[in-house]
């Protein structure tokens, strides 16, 4: 992909919210959008999240605000308030960041949030997931188009290397910030990044990781297509609060396809649920065993009841727990 075609992914969405932290990649995204021939046909706003984790984060966010406005963009400074976690800081900061970006996008009527993830980020993500034992979906890396609640998340720069984006900033004579947490060995990402030179020598360089991701993405798409076919053959009912399936086709299917059918229904019936792969695998393994032995099984996963009775498997929301009444007050 060339820099000139980098923003093609954004063209169909009229209103966009760009996440710009002030690093070279996100500043390059902002500069590319500032000079985009289609800019006038789109409503583009900038948002910067101040996580409040560093003493100078506020000043940097306010500087980015000035940069954005100098380029003619509306800017929103978003703040992660409240007490900060002592553990899993980066993970929770990411969750908070996307929550703030989603709320901002909804407030201004943007149809998509745009981030500046690039090819080097993609390679690091694939390596990180490899060390965590991710499945095929995880090893495919970040998708250019993903869901962010009811919104769309767009990553138009995934095919571009970080060096090209730094070059955009240098060519424009535009400053940017370097986040010191990128080199902080307290974070898993930084430790992974430190391993890259040694892995390069073994042939597991950025290009190799990107090839792995591309191959995994193709395999993932093929498995999804097979899972959709399985669902079409097995589904009996698919309402907003219920899904039911004939057990026969599920019993005969490879467990990977069965698992994908279950995951898709969880995502449909409980869109806000966070599906952990290990828990999903354990639940589907139990369902598959019950299918083969033709035994009844009832379990809960992601706020849903999965019920296998006879030749039918059902998924439906679990009943809400009733709040116990307050204890009666008495006196003597």
N, C-alpha and C positions, 0 to 999 in steps of 0.2 A: 504494500500500500504506500502511496506517495502522500506527502503532506497536503497536497492540493485536494486529494480525495478523502482525507481523513474524516471529514465531517459529513460525508454522504449519509451515514447512519442517522444523523439528526434531522435530515431534511423533511421526513413525513410528519414530524411533531412540531406544531406551531409554537407552543409555549414551553420554554425550557428553563430549568434552574441548574446552573453550573456550580458544582462544589469546588471551591478554590481555597486551598489552605495557605498558599503563598510559596509552596515548593516549586521547583522548576517545571515539573510535569503539569501541575494545575495552572500555573501562570502561562505556560505554553498553550494549554487548552483555551484560556481566556483570550490570548493574543490571536490564536487561529480564528476564534469566533468573532473577534473584533474586525478582522479583515476578510471574513467569509462573504463571498458574493451574494449569498442568500440571507445575510443578516437582516436586511430590511423587511423580509417576509416573515420574520420570527420575533416573538417576544422573548428576549433572553435576559435573565436576571442572574446575579451572582450571590452565592451565600458562603460565608466563612464561619466555621464553628470554632469558638474559643472553649477548649476543654478545661481550661483553668488548671492544668497540670504543671505548667512552668510559669515562672515569675514574669517572663516577658511575652507570654502568649497573647495577652490583651493588646499590647502595643503592636505586635505583629498583625493581629487581626484587623486593627484599625488602619494599619498601613495598607493592607490588602484592600480595605474599603476605599481608600484614596485612589489606589491604582485602578480599581474597577470603575469608579466614577469618572476618572480622567479619560477612560476609554468609552465613556457614554453609557455605562451599564448601571441599572438599579442594583443596589447592594443591600444585603441583609446580614447583620452580624448576630449570630445565634450563640447562646451561652449555655453550657452544661452546668447547671446549678446543683446545689445540694452537696452532701458529703460524698467524697470520692472513695471508691473501693480500695481496699488494701491488697487484693489479689485479682488476678485476671484483668489487669488494668486495661491493656490494649483491646482485649475482647469486649469489655464492657464500654470502653470509650467508643469503639466502633458501633456498638448497638445504640448508644446514646446519640452518636453523630447521625446515623441513618434515621433515627426517630425525629431528631430536630429538622433534618432536611425534608423528611416526608411532611411534617407539620407545616413547614414553610411553603413547600410546593403546593400543598392543598390550599393554604391561605391566599396565595397569589394566583391560583388557578393554573399552575403549570401542569402539563401532562406527563413530564418526565424529569427525573433527576439525572444529571450527567456527571460522571466522574472521569478522572484522568488516568486511570489504571493503564499501564503500558506493558510491552512485551516482557520487560525485565520483572515487573510485578507478577506477570502471569507465570513465568518460569519459577519464581520463588514460591508462589502459591502451590504449584504442582509439586515442587520438592517438599514443601511443608506438609502437604497432604499425604505424600508418599511416606514420609516418616511417621505419620499417624495411622497408616494402614487403610487409607481411604479406598472406596470402591471405584468402579469405572466412572461413575458420575463425578466424583471428587477429582479424579485424576485428569478429567477433561478441562479442569481449570475454570476460570471465570468466563461466563457467557457474555457476548457483546450486548445482548438484550436479555434482561431478567425482570422478574416482578419485584416490586417494592411495595408490599401491601396492595392497595388499589392502583398504584402508580406504576410507571415503567422506569427501570434503571438502565441507562445507556452508557456503554463504555466504548467510545469511538476510537480510542488510541491503542487498543490491544495489539495491533500489528506493528506498532512503532517502538523502536528502542529508546531508552531513556536518553541516550546521547543525542538523538535527533531532536528531542524536545528541549534539551539544554541548548542545542544549537539554535532553536527558534528564539529563545530568550536572548542569547548572545547577539543574534542577527538584528533583533529589535533594540538592542541596547537596554533591555529591561531587567531590573534587579529581581532577585528572588531570595527566599530564605532556605536554609538547610536545617532540618529538624534534628537536633542532637540525639533524640530517642532512636533514630535509625541505626546508631552505632552502639546503643546501650545494651550490653551483654545480658542484662537482666531480662530482656525480652527474647522469646523464642525466635522471632523473625530475624533479629540481629545476629543470633547465633547461627541460624541457617545461612545468612548472608556471608558470615565469616568462613563458612565451609566451602563456598563456591569456588575459590581459586584451586583448592585441592581437588575438588570434583572435576574441575575443568581439565586437570592433568590426566584424569582417568577417562576422559571422553564424555563425562556427564556435564556438558556445558549448557549454556542457555539455549542454544539451538536444539540440542538433543532433548532437553526438557520440553521445549515447545513442540517438537515432533511427537513426543510421548503424549502430550496434551491433545494434539490434533487427532492422533490415532484413537485415543480414548474417547474423544468427542464423537468420532464416526461410529465406534462400537456402541456408545451410549445411545446415539440416535437410532441405530438398528434395533437395539433391545427395546427402546421405547416404542418403535413401530410394531414389533412383535407383541409387546404388552397391550397396545391399543387393540390389536386384532384379537388377543385373548379376551380382553374385556368385552368387546363387541359380541363374542360368541357366548360369554358366560352371564352377562348382565340380564337381570330380570326386571329390576326397577332402579331408577336413579333419580330420586327426588331431592329437594333441598335439605331434607332432614333424614334421608334414608337411602341406603344402597343395598341391594340384595342380588346374589349371584347363585347360579346353578353350581353345585359343588363338582359335578363331573368334569367339565373342562379345566377347572382349577386343579383337580386331583391329577390330571394327566400332564399338566404343564411343568416345565422346569421351574424350580423354586425361585430363580431370579426373576422370571416373568410374573409369577404369582406375587412376589414381593413388590414389584413395580405397580401392579394393579392395586394392591392394598395401599401403597404409598400415595398413589394418585387420588384414591377416594378419601384418604385422610386429608390431603391438601384441599380437596373440593369441599368436604363437609366441615373441616376445621381449619380454615385458611390461615389463622393466626398461630396455629400450633407449630412448635419447633420439633421436627422429627429427627431424633437421634438414630443414626444408622444401626448402632449395636442393639438398641432396644427394638427397633423395627425387625432386625434379623431374628432376634430371639422370639418375638411374637409370631412372626410368619413361620419359623421353624416349628413352633408348637402347633400352629394351625395346619401345616403340611402333615405333621405326624398324625394329628387327629383325622385329617382327611383320609390318609392311607389306611388307618385302622378303623375308619368309619365310626368314630366316637364323637360325642357331643363335647363342645368346648365353649367357654365364655370367658373373655378377658377384656381388660380395659387398656386402651392405648391412646394417648393424646386427647383425652377427654371423650373418647368414643368407646362404645361397647361393640366388640367384635364377637358375634354369636354364630356358632356353627351347630346347627341342629338338623338332623336328617340329611337331606340333599340340598340344603340352602345355607348360605353364609350371608349374614346381615351385618351392616355397620350403621350405627345411629348414635346420636349424642347421648352420653351418659346422663341420667337424671341429676339435676342439681341437688347438692347436699342441703338439707334443711338446716337453717341456723337454730341451734337449740334455744328454747325459751330461757329468758333470764331467771335465775333462781328467785323464788318468792322471798320477800322480806318479811320477817316475823319478829315478834317481841315477846318478852315475858313479863 
